[in-house]
Structure formats: C-alpha cells, structure tokens
Amino acid sequence: MMKRILVTGSGGIGGVNFVRALKLFQDKFFIVGTDFNKYYLQFADLDERIISPRHSDPNFIPLLNQLTEKHKIEFLHPQPSSEALIVSQNLDKISTKILLPPSNVISTDKLETQKILSKSGILVAKTMVIDSYDVIANAFEKLGGGPLWIRAKSGAGGNLSLLCNNSNEAKHWIKLFEEAFSFYAQRCIVQDI
C-alpha cells in the first residue's frame, strides 16, 4: 500500500532532493507537494502540485490541514527550515504525523546551528563572521586560504553561497548583493570546505 506524504517547499533544493529520494522506492509513495513559487513547484517529481501561500501567511497551516484531509496524508515533511519552524510552532494544529522538535530547538541561523552542533561534539566547518570588509582578507589567512565558502548567516537553499578562491572574489560577491538587494556584509559568514 502506498504511503501518502505531503512535502512543503517541494520546489526548493531540499524538497526536490527529498522527493527524489522517496521516488527511488517506486510505487511506495504518493507525494503531494506545495510551494509558493509556481515555477519552482515544477522541479519536483510530484503526484500532486499545490501552489501555497508563503509560510508567514495565516492560511498556510489551514491549507496543510485541508490537503491532509483531501489526500489522506499520513506524514508531513516540511522544507525548508523556515517552513519547518512555522510548522513546529503549530504542532498542536497539524492533523497528521510529523517528526519535528519543538520550535525552540529549530534555528534558521547557520552560525547558531553550527555552535549548537559543535557543543554537541559534531564536527563543523571552521567559520568566521564577517562584520566588515577588513575581516574577509583576515578570514582567508586564518582559514588556510581559498577556496572558502561565503554564505548568508540565515536563509535556505545555500542562500547567497559562493565558493570563492580569494578575498577579492568574496568582496566582489558581497558587494554585488549589497548593491542589488541592500544586503550587508555583516549578514555573512566565511567557512572552510
């Protein structure tokens, strides 16, 4: 008998990969996927595609319950972390099985997540916070040169990530986002690979 699963954010990288993993077990899963982006929603190999409101919309959780009832969903898998956080804050309102910790355990901040993992004895990448452009060159020296990852401290799907060979590339990458999206260097981290 096919298991019926609902995957939110199914058009993002994490959602697409999760659905692909399930599809390795042919004819075992009926997968309903949601995404607020109708174009991204086409990326995943889903049995049903539903355009959803953003996770911050008050209609998001009610829609998940409507889909659960309509499609007889047995398990909800939220993607990305921003949607998982909203779902975890509403565990008492979800009408199907879900495996999520309480919301106070979920972090959408990559640096905070790294600290938690490190304190638990899990190996993590060496990381430095970028609080000014001057720190970038120093980070490349301290972390052993390039290539190093430049990443936004928060966000899903490798948000603003780029593997940079040197500090000049990293500076240009961050400046591009500052000019295009009012994104500031202080919102970045640099990590070894």
C-alpha positions in Angstrom: 0.0 0.0 0.0 1.3 3.4 -1.0 2.2 5.8 1.8 0.8 9.3 1.4 3.2 12.2 2.1 2.9 16.0 2.0 6.1 17.9 1.3 6.1 21.6 1.7 8.7 23.8 -0.1 9.0 20.9 -2.5 10.3 23.0 -5.3 13.4 24.1 -3.4 16.7 22.2 -3.4 16.0 20.3 -0.1 12.4 19.5 -1.2 13.4 18.3 -4.6 16.2 16.1 -3.2 13.8 14.6 -0.5 11.2 13.8 -3.2 13.9 12.2 -5.4 15.0 10.0 -2.5 11.4 8.8 -2.0 10.9 8.2 -5.7 13.8 5.7 -5.6 11.2 3.4 -3.9 8.9 3.2 -6.9 5.2 2.8 -6.2 5.7 3.2 -2.5 4.7 6.8 -2.0 2.0 9.2 -3.2 3.6 12.6 -2.8 1.7 15.9 -2.6 4.0 18.9 -2.8 3.5 22.6 -2.1 5.5 25.7 -2.9 4.6 29.3 -3.0 6.6 29.7 -6.3 4.7 28.1 -9.1 7.8 27.8 -11.2 9.9 26.0 -8.6 7.0 23.7 -7.9 7.6 22.2 -11.4 11.1 20.9 -10.3 9.9 18.1 -8.0 8.6 14.8 -9.3 5.2 15.0 -7.5 1.9 13.2 -7.8 0.0 16.5 -7.0 1.3 20.1 -7.1 -0.3 22.8 -5.0 0.7 26.4 -5.0 0.6 27.5 -1.4 0.8 30.9 0.4 4.2 31.7 2.0 4.8 30.1 5.4 4.2 33.5 7.1 0.6 33.7 5.7 -2.1 32.8 8.3 -3.6 30.5 5.6 -0.5 28.3 5.4 -1.3 25.9 8.3 -5.0 25.6 7.4 -4.1 24.7 3.8 -1.8 21.9 5.1 -4.7 20.5 7.1 -7.0 20.8 4.1 -4.6 18.9 1.9 -4.0 16.3 4.6 -7.8 15.6 4.7 -8.3 15.8 0.9 -5.4 13.5 0.1 -5.5 11.3 3.2 -1.9 12.4 4.1 -0.1 10.1 6.6 3.0 12.2 7.1 4.0 15.8 6.7 7.6 16.7 5.8 8.2 20.5 5.8 11.0 22.1 3.8 12.9 24.5 4.1 13.9 25.4 7.7 11.7 28.5 7.6 8.6 26.4 6.9 9.7 23.7 9.4 9.9 26.4 12.0 6.3 27.6 11.3 5.0 24.0 11.3 6.8 23.3 14.6 5.3 26.4 16.2 1.9 24.9 15.2 2.4 21.2 16.1 -0.9 21.2 18.0 -2.8 22.3 14.9 -1.3 19.8 12.5 -3.7 16.9 11.7 -1.2 14.3 10.6 2.1 12.7 11.7 5.2 14.8 11.7 8.7 14.4 13.1 9.8 17.8 14.3 11.3 19.0 17.6 9.7 21.9 19.4 10.3 25.3 17.7 12.8 26.4 20.3 15.2 23.8 19.0 15.0 24.8 15.4 17.4 27.5 14.2 17.4 29.3 10.9 20.7 30.9 11.7 23.6 29.0 10.2 26.1 30.3 12.7 23.8 29.5 15.7 23.2 26.0 14.3 27.0 25.5 13.9 27.5 26.5 17.6 24.9 24.0 18.8 26.3 21.2 16.7 29.9 22.0 17.8 28.8 22.0 21.5 27.3 18.6 20.9 30.6 17.2 19.6 29.7 17.2 16.0 32.4 18.3 13.6 31.6 21.5 11.8 33.4 23.7 9.3 35.8 26.4 10.6 33.8 29.6 10.5 34.3 33.3 10.9 31.7 36.0 11.0 32.1 38.8 8.5 31.4 42.1 10.2 33.3 44.3 7.8 35.3 44.0 4.6 38.5 44.1 6.5 37.7 40.7 8.1 37.5 39.0 4.7 41.2 39.0 4.0 42.0 38.0 7.6 39.5 35.1 7.3 41.2 33.8 4.2 44.5 33.8 6.1 43.2 32.3 9.3 41.2 29.6 7.5 44.1 28.4 5.3 43.5 30.4 2.1 41.0 29.6 -0.6 38.7 28.3 -1.7 36.3 29.2 1.1 32.5 29.5 1.2 30.9 32.8 1.6 27.3 32.4 3.0 24.5 34.4 4.3 24.1 33.7 8.1 20.4 32.8 7.6 18.2 31.5 4.8 17.6 28.3 3.0 18.9 26.6 -0.1 22.5 27.8 0.1 21.2 31.4 0.2 23.9 33.7 -1.3 26.6 31.0 -1.1 29.6 31.1 -3.4 32.9 29.2 -3.2 35.5 31.9 -3.5 39.2 31.4 -4.3 40.4 34.6 -2.6 39.3 37.5 -0.6 38.9 39.8 -3.7 36.3 37.4 -5.1 34.5 37.3 -1.8 34.4 41.1 -1.5 33.0 41.4 -5.1 30.4 38.8 -4.4 29.2 40.5 -1.2 29.2 44.0 -2.9 27.1 42.6 -5.7 24.4 41.6 -3.2 24.7 44.9 -1.3 24.1 46.9 -4.5 21.3 44.6 -5.9 19.4 43.6 -2.7 20.5 46.0 0.1 22.3 43.0 1.6 25.1 43.9 4.0 28.4 42.2 4.7 27.5 41.8 8.4 25.0 39.2 7.4 27.7 36.8 6.1 29.9 34.1 7.3 33.0 32.6 5.7 33.7 28.8 6.1 36.4 26.4 5.1 35.4 23.4 2.8 
